[in-house]
């Protein structure tokens, strides 16, 4: 029996959970009192059901199966498989949210938010089946959003203009610094957080501010430690060019705004999301730009 159990562990280490499950099934059938084999067999069953559910975009079911595995900490090969499914599950949840937002925001003519949600959706790992399906369905909005943004700025869409300045943890070089600085001002001037902070500090609208004044306020709205915790909790990919503006709400909560100049038009700042993040609970909520309500996304 021990040999069968060991072979199951070997299969798990080789990323073959179905094979491991089948081996354990035989072990348990021959020795129903083998508690160690029975427990691993049961947990593998939940894992396989979670993998199937997330692939089929049955996210409620996925969450239920993963909840049964919350306290599993051995063997390490199983924990690794569980964590992989959790990452896929979080990406699928975000993809569902972003896809719904693209359509809702476009129909409500909140074009910068539609563009931001589309960009956020495209940044998710396409190796996940559910994510790839949402990305494919959202393609019909690409040209519509680009055309709307072009009309709003009176500029021609430029598919090659995909560089912008970033927040902490980003890098620039001399060849692109000018373009990135320009994009950075576009994002900062469009930011709700930067605008509110500027008005709070000066009593004036950000529209009358100089670029250096905008930069001064924007540069103060950073917190590397909070951002690292937020990104770990949310599972949101970080794209080169993303800018984060962080505003403290109270001792435990932060508002985090993510912006990125449009890949089709650097005169446009796309809103990739306005989030609330509670450090103690690690709960991440995203604001719906139509309803104004915050919905948990992790």
Long-range contacts (C-beta under 8 A, 24 or more apart in sequence): 1-27, 1-30, 1-31, 1-34, 1-37, 4-37, 5-34, 5-36, 5-37, 5-40, 8-37, 8-40, 9-75, 9-77, 12-44, 12-75, 12-77, 12-78, 12-81, 13-77, 15-81, 17-44, 17-47, 17-48, 17-51, 17-81, 18-48, 20-44, 21-45, 21-48, 40-75, 40-78, 43-68, 43-69, 43-72, 43-78, 44-78, 47-78, 47-81, 47-82, 47-85, 50-85, 50-89, 51-85, 54-85, 54-88, 54-89, 54-92, 54-128, 54-130, 55-129, 55-130, 56-130, 57-92, 57-96, 57-130, 57-133, 59-89, 59-92, 59-93, 59-96, 59-130, 62-89, 62-92, 63-89, 87-235, 88-128, 88-130, 90-234, 90-235, 90-298, 91-124, 91-125, 91-128, 91-131, 91-235, 92-128, 92-130, 92-131, 93-297, 93-298, 94-120, 94-121, 94-124, 94-234, 94-235, 94-236, 94-297, 95-121, 95-124, 95-128, 95-130, 95-131, 95-134, 95-135, 96-130, 96-134, 97-286, 97-295, 97-297, 98-124, 98-134, 98-138, 99-134, 99-137, 99-138, 101-288, 101-289, 102-138, 102-141, 103-141, 104-288, 104-290, 105-289, 105-290, 106-141, 106-144, 106-145, 106-148, 108-289, 108-290, 109-148, 110-289, 110-290, 111-145, 111-148, 111-149, 111-152, 112-149, 112-190, 112-262, 112-268, 112-269, 112-270, 112-271, 113-270, 113-271, 113-289, 114-141, 114-145, 115-145, 115-149, 115-262, 115-268, 115-270, 116-258, 116-259, 116-260, 116-270, 116-271, 116-272, 116-273, 117-272, 117-273, 118-142, 118-145, 119-239, 119-260, 119-262, 119-263, 119-270, 119-272, 120-236, 120-258, 120-272, 120-273, 123-237, 123-239, 124-237, 125-237, 145-264, 146-262, 146-264, 146-265, 149-262, 149-264, 149-265, 149-268, 150-264, 150-265, 152-268, 153-265, 153-267, 153-268, 155-265, 155-267, 157-264, 157-265, 158-264, 158-265, 158-266, 159-263, 159-264, 161-261, 161-263, 161-264, 161-265, 161-266, 162-241, 162-263, 163-240, 163-241, 163-266, 164-241, 164-243, 164-260, 164-261, 164-266, 165-241, 165-243, 166-240, 166-241, 166-242, 166-243, 167-222, 167-227, 167-242, 167-243, 167-244, 167-245, 168-222, 168-224, 168-227, 168-244, 169-224, 169-227, 169-238, 170-240, 170-241, 170-242, 179-266, 180-241, 182-266, 183-241, 183-261, 183-266, 184-215, 184-218, 184-243, 185-211, 185-214, 185-215, 186-261, 186-266, 186-267, 186-268, 186-269, 187-243, 187-259, 187-260, 187-261, 187-269, 188-214, 188-215, 188-217, 188-218, 188-243, 188-245, 189-214, 189-269, 190-259, 190-269, 190-271, 191-218, 191-243, 191-245, 191-257, 191-259, 191-269, 192-257, 192-274, 193-221, 193-245, 193-246, 193-247, 193-255, 193-257, 194-218, 194-221, 194-245, 196-247, 197-221, 197-247, 218-245, 221-245, 221-246, 221-247, 222-246, 223-248, 223-254, 226-254, 226-256, 226-277, 226-279, 227-256, 229-277, 229-279, 229-282, 230-254, 230-256, 230-275, 230-277, 230-284, 233-277, 233-282, 233-283, 233-284, 233-298, 234-275, 234-277, 234-284, 234-297, 234-298, 235-298, 236-273, 242-272, 249-276, 252-278, 252-279, 252-280, 253-277, 253-278, 253-279, 254-279
